[in-house]
Amino acid sequence: LLLADEAERHGTYDADSGRVTMQAGAGGEDLLDLAALHTLENGGRVVSLPGEQMPHGADVVAVLRY
């Protein structure tokens, strides 16, 4: 998981349904932090990069492999 250093996406995540609800502003939890935590818990790697080094200017990029 690649994350831009200063990126934040706030909202809520319901683990039972898998539903994500985005919220404007700083309400709820930082969903990018939650994604990083779940990635690490499942054996993945998390890399934080300056925004200008992120692919295509994205705030978050996931690389999936089997």
Secondary structure, DSSP 8 states (H G I E B T S, - for coil): -EEETT---EEEEETTTTEEEE-STT-SEEHHHHHHHHHHHTT---EEE-GGGSGGG-SEE-----
